[in-house]
Amino acid sequence: MKVNRIIVVMMVMVLTTAFSMPKVLATYNPIGNSYGEWVVPIEALSIDLSEDFIRQSLDSHLASVYGFEVMHNYGMALETVQSIEASFQRDADGMLLFPHYFGGMYFDSYGNAVLLVVDSITARANASETFVLATRFSGTSIDTVEFSFNNLWEMVQLLNNEVSTNPDNAAITNAGRWYLDVMRNRVIVELIDFSEDQIAIFKSTVINSPMILFEEYVPSNFSNFTVDISSLDSIEHLETLSFTHTIHPGSSFTTPHGIGSTGYRARGRDGRIGFVTAAHNTRWLSIGQNFLGVGTLVDRLSPAVDAAFIATNSNVTVTNSMGTGGNHTSMTALPWPGGPVFMRGSARPHIQWGNVRNTGVWHPQSGIFNAIIVNNPNHQFARAGDSGAVVAMSGGGVVGIVAGGSYFPSSNIPDYVVVSWSGQIGTELGVWPS
């Protein structure tokens, strides 16, 4: 099928160097859920997630990884990005609606915000009203690009649809990965057999668009095996859900297959409240069955999002308090390349920080559409036991849940973490942050 319209794929890049997936052999793993029995202390999480703590934790992370100057710049840049997003409208599900002139945003290697505007007289005129306040912040810059973020995102969705409707198309099976590259203002399609002939086949049977750049796919070994619990250095502050009446984002639980984490509070199609976790955390249950005495497994989907929705019983309270004013996880967020995100999960008693590398990512090994890739600085962002854990942004918004990671062959510590995006989970399962 040849499509003659311009659409988009999106990638989120690494903060410092080239924004591409690591060129090493690696293994994709759902994080957590070891096989066998595991006895867990019945102990509630007690983590300070006040607004001050979130900011201090972020500052400490930025200073230790990038230095104090970048830490200062990030503070200003986050205010810039938040003020711009606040000027955009949202749909009924809380998803941001980007204006036609908007080309995206990213954080550069110095921690400054870079705003992208479509290069046309009309677009620049419309953008000037929105971005005028942002340019008052020191370090913020505005660059012009050829394509809007909406067009690029639509292209990614078109390619994703091809996977579902034409999975046997030779051009699709020859694609090792695609993603939306915000900085280059293109959708990158990586081909396993990278040649002019294969590029021509893709253009003639899938789509021919100036928005797409073709590159060679660098192989990675991915497999859906679980991480054995014995590989963990320590597991602290675990909570058995069946003994609690309050569930927080990032609470721990045990199943017959190991340890997992709760994600974010969500509202289902029928109005019921519950929480989202990774689908592979629930593989021992059928739809409609009881989940650890706290609720019912309503729906799940894997691998497209690797997510499940548990509707909780009437005597169970699910909070969405992650600091910064209380209702931190009540809205879907799409992070920008280079931006910091935090994770709260089972494996350790503190929140962990990472920086966004790619967004709008699809690769057939994990099967997750519109995934978000997060760097794992100092190998600390996520590890075994964090499957399903909430990933959020400082200042508000749910990014999604931890799905898995890419592992060096000689290590159980992921170089990057695959996050299932809350917007895609909402689209597929009909459950949204609440």
C-alpha positions in Angstrom: 0.0 0.0 0.0 1.4 3.3 -1.0 0.2 6.3 1.1 0.6 9.7 -0.4 0.3 11.9 2.7 2.7 13.3 5.2 2.7 11.8 8.6 5.1 11.3 11.5 7.2 9.1 13.7 8.7 10.4 16.8 11.9 9.7 18.6 13.3 10.8 21.9 17.0 11.2 22.1 19.7 10.9 24.7 20.8 14.0 26.5 24.4 14.2 25.7 25.5 12.3 22.6 23.9 10.8 19.5 20.3 10.0 20.1 20.2 6.4 19.0 19.7 3.1 20.6 22.9 1.6 22.1 25.0 -0.3 19.6 25.6 -3.4 21.8 24.1 -6.8 21.9 21.4 -6.7 24.6 18.5 -8.6 26.0 15.0 -7.3 26.5 13.5 -8.4 29.8 10.3 -7.7 31.6 11.7 -6.4 34.9 10.6 -8.5 37.9 8.4 -11.6 38.3 10.9 -14.2 39.1 9.7 -17.8 39.1 9.2 -19.7 42.3 8.0 -18.8 45.8 9.0 -15.6 47.5 8.1 -14.5 51.0 7.8 -10.8 51.4 7.7 -8.7 54.6 4.3 -7.0 55.1 5.5 -3.5 55.3 4.0 -0.3 53.9 5.9 2.1 51.8 7.0 5.2 53.6 8.5 7.5 51.0 8.6 11.3 51.3 7.2 12.6 48.0 6.5 16.2 49.0 7.1 18.9 46.4 10.3 19.9 48.1 11.6 16.4 48.2 10.9 15.9 44.5 12.8 19.1 43.6 15.7 18.3 45.9 15.9 14.7 44.5 15.9 16.0 41.0 18.6 18.6 41.8 20.7 15.9 43.4 20.4 13.6 40.4 21.2 16.4 37.8 24.1 17.6 39.8 25.6 14.2 40.2 25.2 13.2 36.6 25.6 16.4 34.7 26.9 19.1 37.1 25.5 22.1 38.9 25.3 24.4 35.8 23.1 21.9 34.0 21.0 21.5 37.2 20.4 25.3 37.3 19.5 25.4 33.5 17.1 22.5 33.9 15.2 24.3 36.5 14.6 27.2 34.2 14.0 24.9 31.2 11.3 22.9 33.1 9.4 26.1 33.9 9.6 27.0 30.2 8.3 23.7 29.0 5.5 23.6 31.6 4.3 27.1 30.8 4.1 26.3 27.1 2.3 23.0 27.7 -0.1 24.8 30.0 -1.1 27.1 27.0 -2.1 24.1 24.9 -5.5 22.5 25.0 -6.3 19.0 26.0 -8.9 16.5 24.8 -11.5 14.8 26.9 -9.0 12.1 28.0 -6.4 14.7 29.1 -4.1 14.3 26.0 -2.3 17.4 24.8 -3.5 18.9 21.5 -0.6 20.4 19.8 -1.1 23.4 17.5 -0.2 23.2 13.8 2.9 25.4 14.1 4.5 23.3 16.9 7.5 21.2 15.9 8.3 19.8 19.3 10.7 20.6 22.2 13.8 19.1 23.6 16.5 19.7 26.3 20.0 20.2 25.0 23.2 18.9 26.5 23.4 22.0 28.7 20.0 21.6 30.2 18.4 24.4 28.2 15.0 24.2 26.4 14.9 24.3 22.6 11.5 25.1 21.1 10.8 24.0 17.5 8.5 26.0 15.2 7.4 25.1 11.6 9.2 27.3 9.2 6.5 29.3 7.6 5.4 33.0 8.0 2.0 32.0 9.4 3.4 29.4 11.8 6.0 31.8 13.1 3.4 34.5 13.7 1.1 32.1 15.6 4.0 30.6 17.6 5.3 34.0 18.7 2.3 34.6 20.9 2.7 31.3 22.6 6.5 31.3 22.9 7.0 35.0 23.8 7.0 34.3 27.5 9.3 31.3 27.2 12.0 33.3 25.4 12.4 35.5 28.5 14.1 32.7 30.3 17.8 32.7 29.9 19.1 29.9 27.7 15.8 29.2 25.9 16.1 29.2 22.1 13.7 28.8 19.2 14.6 26.8 16.0 12.6 26.4 12.8 11.8 23.0 11.3 10.1 21.6 8.2 7.4 19.4 9.7 5.0 19.8 12.6 5.0 17.4 15.5 1.5 16.4 14.7 2.5 15.3 11.2 5.4 13.4 12.5 3.3 11.7 15.1 0.7 10.7 12.5 3.4 9.1 10.4 4.5 7.0 13.4 0.9 5.8 13.8 0.6 5.0 10.2 3.6 2.8 10.4 2.3 1.2 13.6 -0.9 0.4 11.8 1.0 -1.3 9.0 2.4 -3.7 11.6 -1.2 -4.7 12.5 -2.8 -4.8 9.1 0.1 -6.0 6.9 2.4 -8.0 9.2 3.7 -10.2 6.4 4.7 -7.3 4.2 8.4 -8.0 3.5 9.2 -4.3 3.9 7.7 -4.3 7.4 9.5 -7.5 8.5 12.8 -5.9 7.3 12.3 -3.0 9.7 14.2 -3.4 12.9 12.9 -0.3 14.6 11.4 3.1 14.0 11.0 6.2 16.1 10.3 9.9 16.1 13.5 12.0 16.1 12.4 15.4 17.5 15.8 17.0 17.0 16.2 15.9 13.4 12.5 16.6 12.7 12.1 13.2 11.0 10.8 9.7 11.6 13.7 7.3 11.5 13.1 3.8 10.0 16.0 1.4 10.6 16.2 -1.4 8.1 17.8 -4.8 8.8 18.8 -5.2 5.2 19.9 -1.7 4.5 20.3 -1.1 0.8 18.9 1.1 -2.0 16.8 -1.8 -3.2 15.2 -2.3 0.2 14.6 1.4 0.6 12.8 1.4 -2.7 10.6 -1.6 -1.7 9.6 0.2 1.5 8.7 3.3 -0.4 6.7 1.5 -2.9 4.8 -0.9 -0.6 4.5 1.0 2.6 4.9 4.8 2.2 7.1 7.3 0.4 7.4 10.4 2.5 10.1 13.2 2.9 9.5 12.9 6.6 11.2 9.5 6.8 14.9 8.9 7.0 16.3 5.4 6.5 19.2 4.1 8.5 20.8 0.8 9.2 19.5 -1.3 12.1 22.1 -2.3 14.6 21.0 -5.7 16.0 20.1 -6.2 19.6 19.2 -9.5 21.2 15.8 -9.2 22.9 13.9 -11.9 24.8 11.0 -11.9 27.2 12.6 -13.8 30.1 12.3 -12.7 33.6 15.1 -11.6 36.0 15.8 -14.0 38.8 15.2 -12.4 42.2 18.6 -13.7 43.4 20.3 -11.1 41.1 19.0 -8.2 43.2 21.4 -6.6 45.7 18.5 -5.9 48.1 14.7 -5.6 48.2 13.4 -3.3 50.8 10.0 -1.9 51.9 7.9 -4.4 50.1 4.1 -4.5 50.6 1.8 -7.4 50.2 -1.4 -5.8 48.7 -3.8 -8.3 50.2 -2.9 -6.9 53.7 -3.5 -3.2 52.9 -6.5 -1.0 52.3 -4.4 1.8 50.7 -2.4 1.4 47.5 0.1 4.1 46.4 1.8 4.5 43.0 4.8 2.2 43.1 3.5 -0.1 45.8 5.0 -3.6 45.8 3.2 -6.9 45.5 4.0 -10.6 45.2 2.4 -13.1 43.0 3.0 -16.9 42.5 5.6 -15.8 40.0 7.5 -13.1 41.9 7.5 -9.4 42.7 5.9 -6.5 40.8 4.9 -2.9 41.2 1.7 -1.0 40.9 1.6 1.8 38.4 -0.8 4.8 38.5 -4.4 5.2 39.6 -6.7 5.0 36.6 -10.4 5.1 35.7 -11.9 2.5 33.5 -14.5 2.7 30.7 -17.3 1.9 33.2 -16.1 4.5 35.7 -14.5 2.1 38.1 -11.3 3.2 39.8 -8.2 1.0 40.1 -4.6 0.9 39.0 -2.5 0.0 36.0 0.4 -2.5 36.2 2.4 -4.5 33.6 0.4 -7.3 31.9 3.1 -9.9 32.6 2.6 -9.3 36.3 -0.9 -10.8 35.9 -0.2 -13.7 33.6 -1.2 -16.3 36.2 -4.8 -14.9 36.2 -7.7 -14.9 33.8 -9.8 -11.8 33.0 -12.4 -11.4 35.8 -10.4 -13.2 38.5 -9.4 -11.8 41.9 -6.1 -10.0 42.1 -4.4 -10.5 45.5 -7.6 -9.8 47.4 -7.7 -6.1 46.4 -9.6 -6.1 43.1 -10.5 -7.7 39.8 -8.4 -8.1 36.7 -10.6 -6.2 34.2 -8.5 -6.1 31.1 -4.9 -6.5 29.8 -3.1 -6.4 26.5 0.4 -7.7 25.6 2.6 -7.0 23.8 1.1 -3.8 22.3 1.3 -2.0 25.6 2.1 -4.8 28.2 -0.4 -3.3 30.6 -3.3 -4.5 32.7 -6.0 -2.7 34.7 -7.1 -3.9 38.1 -10.4 -2.4 39.4 -10.1 -2.3 43.1 -12.7 -3.3 45.7 -14.8 -0.7 47.5 -12.9 -1.1 50.7 -9.5 -0.3 49.0 -8.3 3.2 48.3 -5.9 3.9 45.4 -4.0 7.2 45.8 -2.5 9.3 43.0 -0.3 11.3 45.3 3.2 11.6 44.1 4.1 15.0 45.5 3.9 18.4 43.8 0.5 19.3 45.1 -0.9 15.9 45.6 -2.6 14.9 42.4 0.6 14.3 40.5 -0.5 11.3 38.5 -3.9 12.5 37.4 -2.9 13.4 33.8 -1.2 11.8 30.9 2.2 13.3 29.9 4.4 12.9 26.9 8.1 13.6 27.9 10.5 15.4 25.6 14.0 14.2 24.6 16.6 14.9 27.2 14.0 15.6 29.9 14.1 14.1 33.4 11.5 11.5 34.6 11.3 9.6 37.8 10.3 6.1 38.7 8.8 4.7 41.9 8.9 0.9 42.2 9.4 -2.1 44.4 13.2 -2.7 44.2 14.3 0.2 46.3 12.8 2.6 48.9 13.5 5.8 47.0 12.4 7.3 43.7 14.9 7.0 40.8 15.7 9.5 38.0 16.5 8.9 34.4 16.5 11.0 31.2 14.4 10.4 28.1 16.2 9.0 25.1 13.5 8.3 22.6 9.7 8.5 22.2 7.3 7.0 19.7 9.5 3.9 19.5 8.5 0.6 18.0 10.7 -2.4 17.7 9.3 -5.9 17.1 11.3 -7.6 19.9 9.2 -6.0 22.7 6.1 -5.3 20.5 5.2 -2.2 22.4 3.8 0.7 20.3 4.9 4.3 21.0 7.2 3.2 23.7 9.4 5.7 25.6 13.0 4.8 26.2 14.7 6.1 29.3 18.4 6.1 30.0 19.6 4.3 33.1 22.3 6.6 34.5 24.6 4.7 36.8 22.4 1.7 36.2 19.9 3.0 38.8 16.6 3.9 37.0 14.9 0.5 37.2 15.7 -3.1 37.9 14.1 -6.5 38.8 10.9 -6.0 40.8 10.0 -2.7 39.1 7.8 -4.1 36.4 4.6 -2.1 36.2 6.1 0.7 38.3 4.9 4.3 37.7 7.0 6.7 35.7 6.2 10.3 36.1 7.5 13.8 35.5 8.5 16.5 37.9 5.8 19.1 37.8 2.9 16.8 36.9 1.8 14.0 34.6 2.0 10.2 34.2 4.5 9.1 31.6 3.6 5.4 31.9 4.8 2.2 33.5 8.0 0.2 33.4 7.8 -2.7 30.9 11.3 -4.0 30.6 14.9 -3.1 29.7 17.8 -3.8 27.4 20.6 -5.7 29.2 24.3 -6.0 28.5 25.1 -9.7 27.9 27.3 -9.9 31.1 25.0 -8.0 33.4 21.4 -8.0 34.8 21.4 -4.2 34.9 19.6 -2.5 31.9 21.4 0.2 29.9 18.0 1.6 29.1 14.5 1.0 30.3 11.4 0.5 28.1 8.4 2.5 29.3 4.8 1.7 28.1 3.3 5.2 27.5 0.2 6.1 29.5 -1.4 7.6 26.3 -1.1 4.3 24.4 -2.4 2.4 27.4 -5.4 4.7 27.5 -6.0 4.2 23.8 -5.7 0.4 23.9 -7.4 -0.4 27.2 -9.7 2.6 27.7 -8.2 3.5 31.1 -6.8 6.9 31.9 -4.9 8.5 34.8 -7.4 9.7 37.4 
